[in-house]
Amino acid sequence: MKLGLPLQVIMSQQDTHIHPIFDQLLARADKEKLLKQRARVFWFTGLSGSGKSTIAKGLEQNLYQQGYFPQILDGDNVRTGINNNLGFSEEDRTENIRRIAEVSKLFLNCGVITINCFVSPSIAMRDQARQIIGEDDFFEIFVNCPLEVCEERDVKGLYQKARSGEIKNFTGIDAPFEAPENPALQVDTHQLSLEESLEKVLTFTLEKVAFEPQSH
């Protein structure tokens, strides 16, 4: 870096030294062939307490046991790392989802099956994620459960804190949730058991990730 130059000039000079080498990299198809799976992004959305993480963890275990290579992304491993500088304002939540989508796209290009568990409360947020990841590889799974049932479960005690004012902008209490209009799959966890919910998601997922070698 040359000292004494304005930041804009330095950045401009650095930009000219960026040379993508995509044509020299292994293709996604090469990695899928190695892993014997089709990389996909399964995006679980729904209220806190609806069962997203529980189903996702069961899905990851089942896929792994059947020889697949999956990775879960959720608030615990994203907000404590790459997104630990973000809060819960509308702007920060949108940026949170954008970064997650970009990370998911990197996993996708590595041939990895990515399982995302995020409230991602607005249709616009999820549409942005779909655009980044790509329509053909993005599968929105709506884990549907009424607010009152989620609140009864309140596994993490978040609803109680939101009701008492300790947590602001909490989805379902003082922030809205926009349900998907046309999800790839809907799982009604207030009507199905955990086993039934997991079986429904697993069946759907296996159809999307099954690897079929191309014949020459």
NORWO-V614151 format. One record per residue. N is the residue number from 1. SS is DSSP state (H for helix, E for strand, - for the rest). OMEGA is omega in degrees with one decimal (* if undefined). NEAR is the number of other C-alpha atoms within 10 Angstrom. Layout:
n=<N & N>
ss=<SS & SS>
omega=<OMEGA & OMEGA>
near=<NEAR & NEAR>
This chain:
n=<1 & 2 & 3 & 4 & 5 & 6 & 7 & 8 & 9 & 10 & 11 & 12 & 13 & 14 & 15 & 16 & 17 & 18 & 19 & 20 & 21 & 22 & 23 & 24 & 25 & 26 & 27 & 28 & 29 & 30 & 31 & 32 & 33 & 34 & 35 & 36 & 37 & 38 & 39 & 40 & 41 & 42 & 43 & 44 & 45 & 46 & 47 & 48 & 49 & 50 & 51 & 52 & 53 & 54 & 55 & 56 & 57 & 58 & 59 & 60 & 61 & 62 & 63 & 64 & 65 & 66 & 67 & 68 & 69 & 70 & 71 & 72 & 73 & 74 & 75 & 76 & 77 & 78 & 79 & 80 & 81 & 82 & 83 & 84 & 85 & 86 & 87 & 88 & 89 & 90 & 91 & 92 & 93 & 94 & 95 & 96 & 97 & 98 & 99 & 100 & 101 & 102 & 103 & 104 & 105 & 106 & 107 & 108 & 109 & 110 & 111 & 112 & 113 & 114 & 115 & 116 & 117 & 118 & 119 & 120 & 121 & 122 & 123 & 124 & 125 & 126 & 127 & 128 & 129 & 130 & 131 & 132 & 133 & 134 & 135 & 136 & 137 & 138 & 139 & 140 & 141 & 142 & 143 & 144 & 145 & 146 & 147 & 148 & 149 & 150 & 151 & 152 & 153 & 154 & 155 & 156 & 157 & 158 & 159 & 160 & 161 & 162 & 163 & 164 & 165 & 166 & 167 & 168 & 169 & 170 & 171 & 172 & 173 & 174 & 175 & 176 & 177 & 178 & 179 & 180 & 181 & 182 & 183 & 184 & 185 & 186 & 187 & 188 & 189 & 190 & 191 & 192 & 193 & 194 & 195 & 196 & 197 & 198 & 199 & 200 & 201 & 202 & 203 & 204 & 205 & 206 & 207 & 208 & 209 & 210 & 211 & 212 & 213 & 214 & 215 & 216>
ss=<- & - & - & - & - & - & H & H & H & H & H & H & H & H & H & - & - & - & - & - & - & H & H & H & - & - & - & H & H & H & H & H & H & H & H & - & - & - & - & - & E & E & E & E & E & - & - & - & - & - & - & H & H & H & H & H & H & H & H & H & H & H & H & H & H & - & - & - & - & E & E & E & E & E & H & H & H & H & - & - & - & - & - & - & - & - & - & - & - & H & H & H & H & H & H & H & H & H & H & H & H & H & H & H & H & H & H & H & H & - & - & - & E & E & E & E & E & - & - & - & - & - & H & H & H & H & H & H & H & H & H & H & H & - & - & - & - & E & E & E & E & E & E & E & - & - & H & H & H & H & H & H & H & - & - & - & - & H & H & H & H & H & H & - & - & - & - & - & - & - & E & - & - & - & E & - & - & - & - & - & - & - & - & - & E & E & E & E & - & - & - & - & - & H & H & H & H & H & H & H & H & H & H & H & H & H & H & H & H & - & - & - & - & - & - & ->
omega=<179.6 & -178.6 & 175.1 & 179.2 & 175.8 & -177.9 & -178.3 & -179.3 & 178.8 & -179.2 & 180.0 & 179.4 & 179.0 & -178.9 & -177.1 & -179.3 & 178.0 & -178.1 & 179.1 & -179.5 & -175.3 & -178.4 & 179.5 & -176.8 & 172.9 & -179.5 & 176.2 & -179.2 & 178.2 & -178.3 & 176.1 & 177.9 & 178.8 & -177.2 & -178.6 & 178.0 & 173.1 & 179.0 & 178.8 & 173.8 & 177.7 & -171.3 & 179.1 & 176.8 & -178.4 & -178.9 & 172.9 & -178.8 & -178.4 & 179.6 & -177.1 & -174.8 & -179.7 & 178.8 & -178.4 & 178.9 & 176.4 & 178.1 & 179.6 & 179.9 & -178.2 & 178.6 & 179.7 & -179.2 & 178.9 & 173.8 & 179.1 & -177.5 & -178.2 & 175.3 & 177.1 & 168.2 & 176.0 & -176.4 & -176.9 & -176.6 & 178.6 & -177.5 & 174.1 & -178.1 & -172.4 & -177.5 & -176.3 & 177.3 & -177.7 & 176.0 & -176.0 & 171.9 & 179.4 & -179.4 & -179.0 & 179.6 & 176.9 & 178.8 & 176.8 & -178.8 & 179.3 & 180.0 & 178.9 & 179.1 & 179.0 & 176.4 & 178.7 & 179.1 & 176.8 & 177.2 & 179.9 & -179.9 & 174.6 & 179.2 & -174.9 & 172.5 & -175.6 & -179.1 & -176.5 & 179.0 & -179.7 & 177.0 & 179.6 & -163.1 & -175.8 & 176.8 & -178.9 & 178.5 & -176.5 & 176.0 & 176.8 & 178.2 & 179.5 & -179.9 & 179.8 & -175.0 & -178.5 & -175.2 & -174.3 & -174.9 & -176.1 & -179.6 & -177.5 & 179.4 & -177.9 & 175.8 & -170.0 & 178.3 & -179.2 & -179.0 & -176.1 & 178.2 & 177.6 & -178.1 & 176.8 & 179.5 & 177.0 & -174.3 & -176.5 & -179.5 & -175.1 & -179.4 & 178.8 & 178.4 & 178.7 & 179.3 & -178.9 & 177.7 & 179.7 & 178.2 & 178.7 & 177.9 & -179.6 & -175.3 & -179.9 & -179.4 & 178.0 & 173.3 & -173.8 & 170.3 & 178.3 & -178.3 & 176.8 & 179.3 & -179.7 & 180.0 & 176.0 & 179.5 & 174.7 & 180.0 & -178.3 & -171.7 & 175.4 & 179.5 & -178.9 & 173.3 & 177.2 & -179.9 & -179.9 & 179.0 & -179.2 & 179.5 & 179.3 & -179.8 & -178.9 & 178.7 & 179.4 & -176.0 & -177.9 & 178.3 & -175.5 & -174.1 & -178.7 & -176.6 & 176.5 & 180.0 & 178.9 & 178.5 & -178.7 & *>
near=<8 & 8 & 7 & 7 & 10 & 9 & 10 & 9 & 11 & 14 & 12 & 10 & 13 & 11 & 10 & 8 & 8 & 8 & 7 & 8 & 7 & 8 & 7 & 7 & 8 & 11 & 13 & 17 & 16 & 13 & 18 & 21 & 15 & 10 & 17 & 19 & 24 & 23 & 27 & 26 & 29 & 24 & 27 & 26 & 29 & 26 & 25 & 24 & 24 & 26 & 25 & 25 & 22 & 13 & 23 & 24 & 16 & 17 & 21 & 20 & 14 & 16 & 18 & 13 & 10 & 10 & 11 & 19 & 18 & 21 & 17 & 18 & 19 & 18 & 17 & 9 & 12 & 15 & 15 & 11 & 10 & 13 & 18 & 12 & 10 & 15 & 13 & 14 & 12 & 13 & 10 & 14 & 19 & 21 & 17 & 24 & 19 & 18 & 17 & 23 & 25 & 14 & 18 & 28 & 23 & 13 & 19 & 21 & 20 & 18 & 25 & 25 & 28 & 23 & 23 & 24 & 25 & 21 & 25 & 23 & 22 & 17 & 14 & 12 & 17 & 23 & 15 & 15 & 24 & 20 & 12 & 18 & 23 & 15 & 11 & 10 & 17 & 23 & 21 & 21 & 23 & 24 & 28 & 21 & 19 & 15 & 18 & 10 & 13 & 20 & 19 & 12 & 15 & 15 & 12 & 10 & 12 & 16 & 24 & 14 & 13 & 17 & 13 & 10 & 12 & 11 & 15 & 15 & 14 & 21 & 19 & 19 & 15 & 13 & 11 & 12 & 18 & 16 & 17 & 21 & 8 & 10 & 16 & 14 & 18 & 18 & 24 & 17 & 21 & 16 & 11 & 12 & 11 & 15 & 10 & 14 & 19 & 21 & 16 & 15 & 19 & 19 & 11 & 14 & 19 & 15 & 10 & 18 & 19 & 13 & 15 & 10 & 10 & 6 & 4 & 3>
